[in-house]
Amino acid sequence: MKMRLAFRVLTLAFAFALALAQPSRAADTVTVDDTAHFLAGMPPSAGSPLTPLTRDPTWQRHARFFDQAFAQLEQRQLAKIRAWSDTNLAAPRPTMFYMFSGPDFLYADAFYGKATTYVLSALEPPGSVPDLTRLSHGGVGAALYNVERSLSSILSFSFFITKQMKVDLHAGQISGTLPILYVFLARSGKTIHGVTPVALDENGAVITENLGKSAVRGTRIMFAGNDGVERTLYYFSTDLSNAGVKASGFLKFCATLAPGNSLLKSASYLLHSGNFTTVRDFILANSATIIQDDSGIPLAYYNKKRWRFFPFGRYAGPIAEFPGRYQESYAELFHRAQPMDFGIGYRWRSHESNLLLAVKLPDDGSGVADAVAPDAPPPKPARPRVPRPPAPIEPQRGGFFWFGR
């Protein structure tokens, strides 16, 4: 009896000691959500192994810089974009497509915050983020600096400058679009539940093992916002030219999620080119709404019988880096534009920006668009047109594109 009692006491003591050890081991694990908060200059969860690193003056300066930068961006643009979306979009689809996006989840969420699946795509690689506790003191500081540098243009102008990104996203021990996605998710109030490297086979199926060299590489991020709804963000590194999409399963994957909503912003006027007709046709065929600036799909490619247009802001034509892209039809459409109180795209100042909401009409012939909010203002009557000579067509400078941000 005494031996049995002693054995039971010993068993209970062992179980108690094991239970005490479990939280300690769990606390030793750096979660992706804590990593995202740390990179975003936000405190990680209590007990995170990253918490001691937040006492470093380098991180504290980083946190102050991002606090100020994102507060200004929220006031200047993001809050106004969300208000615009609430006013003008009634029934957004669960999926949103953002071609030529880079890691710009920030504006995808601001325009289409009710989506549950986000598909972002561009040339930049997904990259990786290591366990930051294993980096040297100098390595952590360098990582924070590279994140700040990578975000400098989008925080100031609303788009990434691709030429800079090619350097910034390959520098240091964290690389690619993933650290930027982490920052944007954390600063948008999201909680990251999981991150998985993925790829697409030639049929558009998502694979997570035995990723071939020729497969379209990407990442899948599971997250939730304040409403607790589980959402999915896909980012794929892929060539969106005609040859590129023909050789990959990317558009086949997108078709499984269609129809959706599309965002096109600062897209280098690539969809004006004959080399991007396939992805342009896909967006037009598989979008219930398209929000774009004038660098997106030229007005001439929309079927006027299938689309209803709601112009906002002012069309001032392309910036000097993109000569020959002036659209007379766009200028005429924007004579009846509604005002908007935020800037977007290459002409990022609010009094120079343009935004077009294109809503596809239903196939039943009713001619009533169901994706426009009931209180969305009707188009203004056209004002007398003031002719403007088209910009001279000049050869496009090679190697300088400002991609979709």
C-alpha positions in Angstrom: 0.0 0.0 0.0 2.8 2.4 1.0 4.6 1.7 -2.3 1.5 2.2 -4.3 0.9 5.5 -2.5 4.5 6.6 -3.1 4.2 5.7 -6.7 1.0 7.8 -7.2 2.6 10.8 -5.4 5.6 10.5 -7.7 3.4 10.3 -10.7 1.5 13.4 -9.7 4.7 15.3 -9.0 6.1 14.4 -12.4 2.8 15.5 -14.1 2.9 18.8 -12.2 6.5 19.5 -13.1 5.7 18.7 -16.8 2.7 21.1 -16.7 5.0 23.8 -15.4 7.5 23.2 -18.1 5.0 23.4 -20.9 4.5 27.3 -20.8 8.2 27.8 -20.6 8.8 25.8 -23.8 5.9 27.5 -25.5 7.4 30.9 -24.5 10.6 29.9 -26.2 8.9 29.8 -29.6 8.8 33.0 -31.7 5.4 33.1 -33.4 5.0 34.7 -36.8 2.5 37.2 -35.3 5.1 38.3 -32.8 7.7 38.6 -35.5 5.3 40.7 -37.6 4.6 43.0 -34.6 8.3 43.4 -33.9 9.2 44.3 -37.5 6.2 46.7 -37.5 7.5 48.5 -34.4 4.7 47.2 -32.3 5.2 45.3 -29.0 5.0 41.5 -29.3 2.8 39.4 -27.0 3.7 39.2 -23.3 6.4 36.6 -22.7 7.6 36.5 -26.3 11.3 35.8 -26.7 11.3 39.0 -28.8 10.3 41.2 -25.9 13.9 41.7 -24.5 14.9 43.0 -28.0 12.3 45.8 -27.7 14.4 47.4 -24.9 17.1 48.2 -27.4 17.3 51.8 -28.4 17.5 50.8 -32.1 14.1 49.1 -32.0 12.6 51.9 -29.9 13.7 54.4 -32.5 12.3 52.1 -35.2 8.9 51.9 -33.4 8.7 55.7 -33.0 9.4 56.2 -36.7 6.7 53.7 -37.8 4.2 55.0 -35.2 4.5 58.5 -36.7 4.7 57.4 -40.4 1.6 55.1 -40.2 -0.4 57.6 -38.1 0.2 60.2 -40.8 -0.7 57.7 -43.6 -3.8 56.7 -41.8 -5.0 60.3 -41.5 -3.9 61.3 -45.0 -5.1 58.3 -47.0 -6.2 55.0 -45.4 -9.1 56.2 -43.3 -10.4 58.3 -46.3 -10.0 55.3 -48.6 -12.0 53.0 -46.2 -14.7 55.7 -46.0 -14.8 56.0 -49.8 -15.1 52.2 -50.1 -17.9 52.1 -47.6 -19.8 54.8 -49.5 -19.3 53.4 -53.0 -19.1 49.6 -52.8 -22.2 47.7 -51.7 -21.6 44.0 -52.1 -17.9 43.2 -52.7 -17.0 39.7 -53.7 -15.1 37.4 -51.2 -12.0 37.5 -53.5 -9.9 40.4 -54.6 -7.2 40.3 -57.2 -4.3 42.8 -57.2 -2.0 42.2 -60.1 1.3 44.1 -60.2 0.9 44.7 -56.5 4.2 43.8 -54.9 3.6 43.3 -51.2 1.0 46.1 -51.0 -1.5 44.5 -48.7 -2.0 47.9 -47.1 -4.1 49.4 -49.9 -5.7 46.0 -50.8 -7.2 46.0 -47.3 -8.1 49.7 -47.4 -10.1 49.4 -50.6 -11.5 45.9 -50.1 -11.4 45.3 -46.4 -14.4 42.9 -46.5 -12.7 40.4 -48.8 -11.8 37.0 -47.3 -9.3 36.0 -49.9 -6.6 38.3 -51.3 -4.4 37.3 -54.3 -1.4 39.6 -54.8 1.1 39.1 -57.6 4.3 40.6 -59.0 7.8 39.7 -59.9 9.4 40.2 -56.5 10.3 36.9 -54.7 8.4 35.9 -51.5 11.6 35.7 -49.5 11.8 34.7 -45.9 12.1 35.9 -42.3 14.4 34.0 -39.9 14.0 33.7 -36.1 15.1 37.2 -35.2 16.3 36.1 -31.7 19.1 34.2 -33.5 20.4 37.3 -35.3 23.3 39.3 -33.9 22.6 42.8 -32.4 23.9 44.3 -35.6 21.8 41.9 -37.7 18.6 42.9 -36.0 19.4 46.6 -36.5 20.2 46.0 -40.2 16.9 44.1 -40.7 14.9 47.0 -39.2 16.7 49.5 -41.3 16.1 47.5 -44.5 12.4 47.3 -43.7 12.2 51.0 -43.2 14.1 51.7 -46.4 11.8 49.3 -48.4 8.7 51.1 -47.2 10.0 54.7 -47.6 8.3 55.3 -51.0 4.9 53.7 -50.3 4.6 55.5 -47.0 5.3 58.8 -48.8 3.7 58.3 -52.2 1.4 55.3 -52.1 3.5 53.1 -54.4 6.7 51.1 -54.4 9.6 52.1 -56.8 10.6 48.8 -58.3 14.2 49.8 -59.1 14.7 50.4 -55.4 12.9 47.2 -54.3 15.2 45.1 -56.4 18.0 46.2 -54.0 16.0 46.6 -50.7 14.3 43.2 -50.9 17.5 41.3 -51.4 19.5 43.1 -48.7 20.4 41.6 -45.3 19.2 38.4 -43.6 15.5 39.1 -44.2 14.5 39.3 -47.8 11.6 39.4 -50.3 8.1 40.6 -49.9 7.3 38.5 -46.7 8.7 41.0 -44.1 6.8 43.8 -45.8 3.6 41.8 -45.8 4.2 41.1 -42.1 4.5 44.9 -41.3 1.3 45.8 -43.3 -0.7 43.0 -41.7 0.4 44.0 -38.2 -0.2 47.7 -38.8 -3.6 47.0 -40.3 -4.6 45.4 -37.0 -4.5 41.8 -38.2 -3.4 38.7 -36.3 -1.4 36.2 -38.3 -2.3 32.6 -37.6 0.0 30.8 -40.0 2.4 31.2 -42.9 3.1 28.5 -45.5 5.4 28.5 -48.5 3.4 27.4 -51.5 3.7 27.0 -55.3 1.3 26.4 -58.2 1.6 23.5 -60.6 0.8 23.9 -64.3 -2.9 23.3 -63.6 -3.2 26.0 -61.0 -3.3 23.6 -58.0 -1.7 24.8 -54.8 1.1 22.6 -53.6 3.1 22.8 -50.4 5.6 19.9 -50.8 8.1 19.0 -53.5 8.0 22.5 -55.0 9.5 22.3 -58.4 12.0 24.8 -59.7 9.7 25.9 -62.5 6.6 26.3 -60.3 5.2 29.7 -59.5 6.5 30.3 -55.9 4.5 32.1 -53.3 3.3 32.3 -49.7 0.0 31.7 -48.0 -0.8 33.7 -44.9 -3.8 32.9 -42.7 -4.9 35.8 -40.6 -7.9 37.5 -38.9 -9.0 41.0 -38.3 -10.9 42.5 -35.4 -14.1 40.8 -36.6 -12.5 37.4 -36.0 -13.2 36.2 -39.5 -10.5 33.9 -40.8 -8.9 35.3 -44.1 -6.3 34.1 -46.5 -3.6 36.2 -48.3 -1.8 34.7 -51.2 1.3 36.3 -52.7 2.8 34.9 -55.9 6.0 35.8 -57.6 5.2 35.4 -61.3 5.7 37.0 -64.7 2.3 38.5 -65.8 3.3 39.0 -69.4 1.6 36.9 -72.1 4.5 34.4 -72.3 4.8 34.3 -68.5 1.1 33.5 -67.7 1.0 31.0 -70.6 3.8 29.0 -69.1 2.3 29.0 -65.5 -0.8 27.9 -63.7 -1.3 31.3 -62.1 -4.4 32.5 -64.0 -5.9 29.0 -63.7 -5.6 29.3 -59.9 -7.2 32.7 -60.0 -10.1 31.4 -62.1 -11.0 29.0 -59.3 -11.6 32.0 -57.0 -13.4 34.1 -59.6 -15.4 36.2 -60.0 -13.7 38.7 -57.7 -12.9 42.4 -57.4 -9.7 43.9 -58.8 -7.4 46.7 -57.8 -4.9 48.3 -60.3 -2.7 51.0 -59.0 0.6 52.5 -60.3 0.8 49.6 -62.7 3.4 51.1 -65.0 0.8 51.3 -67.8 1.7 47.7 -68.6 -1.9 46.8 -69.4 -1.7 49.4 -72.2 0.8 47.1 -73.9 0.2 44.3 -76.3 2.5 42.1 -74.2 0.0 41.9 -71.3 -3.3 41.2 -73.2 -3.9 37.8 -71.5 -3.9 39.2 -67.9 -5.9 42.2 -69.1 -8.6 40.0 -70.6 -8.7 37.9 -67.5 -9.3 40.9 -65.2 -12.1 42.2 -67.5 -13.7 38.7 -67.7 -13.4 37.8 -64.0 -14.0 41.0 -62.1 -17.3 42.2 -60.7 -15.7 45.6 -59.9 -12.4 47.2 -60.9 -10.8 50.1 -59.0 -8.0 51.6 -60.9 -6.1 54.7 -61.7 -5.3 55.6 -65.4 -2.2 53.3 -65.3 -4.6 50.3 -65.3 -6.8 49.1 -68.2 -7.3 51.7 -71.0 -10.9 52.7 -71.3 -11.0 51.5 -74.9 -10.8 47.9 -73.8 -13.9 48.0 -71.6 -17.2 47.0 -73.3 -19.3 50.0 -72.6 -22.5 47.9 -72.7 -21.2 45.7 -69.9 -19.6 48.3 -67.6 -20.8 51.3 -65.7 -18.2 53.9 -64.8 -17.9 56.1 -61.7 -14.9 58.5 -62.1 -13.4 60.3 -59.1 -10.8 63.0 -58.8 -9.0 64.7 -61.6 -7.3 63.2 -64.7 -4.1 65.1 -65.3 -2.5 62.6 -67.6 0.5 60.4 -67.0 3.7 61.6 -65.3 6.8 62.3 -67.4 8.2 58.8 -67.0 5.4 57.4 -69.1 5.1 59.5 -72.2 2.5 58.6 -74.9 -0.1 57.2 -72.4 -2.5 60.1 -72.4 -6.1 59.0 -73.0 -8.5 61.4 -74.6 -11.5 59.1 -73.6 -10.3 59.1 -70.0 -10.1 62.9 -70.0 -13.6 63.2 -71.4 -15.0 60.7 -68.8 -13.4 62.7 -66.0 -15.2 65.9 -67.0 -18.1 64.4 -64.9 -16.0 63.1 -62.0 -16.9 63.2 -58.4 -14.5 64.8 -56.0 -12.3 62.7 -53.7 -10.3 63.7 -50.7 -7.2 61.5 -50.9 -4.3 61.0 -53.3 -3.4 57.7 -55.0 -1.0 56.4 -57.7 1.8 58.2 -59.5 0.1 61.6 -59.2 -0.1 61.0 -55.4 -1.2 64.6 -54.5 -4.9 64.6 -53.8 -5.7 67.5 -56.2 -4.0 65.6 -59.1 -5.2 62.0 -58.5 -7.7 60.0 -60.4 -9.7 56.9 -59.5 -12.1 55.0 -61.7 -14.6 52.5 -60.2 -15.8 50.3 -63.0 -18.8 48.0 -62.2 -19.8 45.2 -64.4 -23.5 45.0 -65.2 -25.4 41.7 -64.8 -26.0 39.3 -67.7 -29.8 39.4 -67.2 -30.1 42.6 -69.2 -31.5 44.6 -66.3 -28.7 47.2 -66.6 -28.6 47.6 -62.8 -25.2 47.2 -61.1 -25.5 45.5 -57.7 -21.9 46.3 -56.5 -22.5 50.0 -56.1 -23.8 51.3 -52.7 -27.3 52.7 -52.8 -26.1 56.1 -51.6 -23.3 56.3 -54.2 -23.6 59.7 -55.9 -24.9 59.5 -59.5 -22.5 60.6 -62.3 -22.5 64.3 -63.0 -23.7 65.5 -66.3 -20.9 66.1 -68.8 -19.4 69.5 -68.9 -18.4 71.1 -72.2 -15.3 69.4 -73.4 -12.1 71.5 -73.5 -9.8 69.9 -76.1 -6.3 69.0 -75.1 -3.6 67.9 -77.5 -2.3 64.4 -76.8 1.1 64.0 -75.3 3.8 63.2 -77.9 4.6 59.5 -78.2 8.2 58.8 -77.2 10.0 55.5 -76.9 9.6 53.9 -73.4 12.8 54.0 -71.4 14.0 50.5 -70.8 14.5 49.0 -67.4 12.6 51.6 -65.4 9.2 50.5 -64.2 7.2 51.6 -61.1 5.1 48.5 -60.5 1.6 48.3 -59.2 1.7 49.8 -55.8 
